Every structure is written in structure tokens, then in C-alpha cells.
């Protein structure tokens, strides 16, 4: 299964002839290639997969996606909780 994550562009640059950026993903900074997103700019939210920007999102779409990931994380934690033996 592939998972694409939204992040906010906080800096742009060029490396090896490719457009690159730094994105903030829930407080974690990652370098991403945005060569395929020529219109992407600082402040934009993008979908990232395997270090590449795939699409530009609205802030609302990014927020909703991150909220869904947070809910999945809570659900996963709940499934991992030890159960109490029956009396």
C-alpha cells in the first residue's frame, strides 16, 4: 500500500537542476522534489510520496487529511492496548 502525506512548503531551492523544497509535515521537516509542480510556492500544501511532490492541495484538504491520519493513529493505538482478562 502506498501512502501520500500532505506537507506545507516552507522553503524552495534548486539542486542538481531540479526544483526542491523543504516541507513541514506535522512539525517534521523533509526535503521534497517539486520539479513536477512548477506552480508550487512557499505556503502551498502538497501531497508527498517517496520524496516527490505529487499535487497541490488547499489548506482545508490538507487539514482534513492530517486529521484523518491522527484518527487512524488513535485507532491503531487502541488496537494495540492490552486487554484485561475476564473474571
Residue pairs with C-beta under 8 A, 6 or more apart in sequence:
2 49
3 49
4 47
4 48
4 49
4 54
5 25
5 47
5 48
5 49
5 65
5 69
6 25
6 45
6 46
6 47
6 48
6 57
6 61
6 62
6 65
6 66
7 23
7 24
7 25
7 30
7 32
7 45
7 46
7 48
8 23
8 24
8 25
8 43
8 44
8 45
8 62
9 21
9 22
9 23
9 34
9 40
9 41
9 42
9 43
9 44
9 45
9 46
10 21
10 22
10 23
10 24
10 29
10 42
11 21
11 22
11 42
12 19
12 20
12 21
12 34
12 40
12 41
12 42
13 19
13 20
13 21
13 22
14 20
18 33
18 35
19 33
19 34
19 35
19 37
19 38
19 40
20 31
20 32
20 33
20 34
21 31
21 32
21 34
21 40
21 42
21 53
22 29
22 30
22 31
22 32
23 29
23 30
23 31
23 32
23 46
23 48
25 48
26 66
30 48
30 51
31 51
32 46
32 48
32 51
32 52
32 53
33 51
33 52
33 53
34 40
34 46
34 52
34 53
36 52
36 53
36 54
37 46
37 53
37 54
37 55
37 56
39 56
40 46
40 53
40 56
44 56
44 57
45 56
45 57
45 58
45 59
45 61
45 62
46 53
46 54
46 55
46 56
46 57
47 53
47 54
47 55
47 57
48 54
57 65
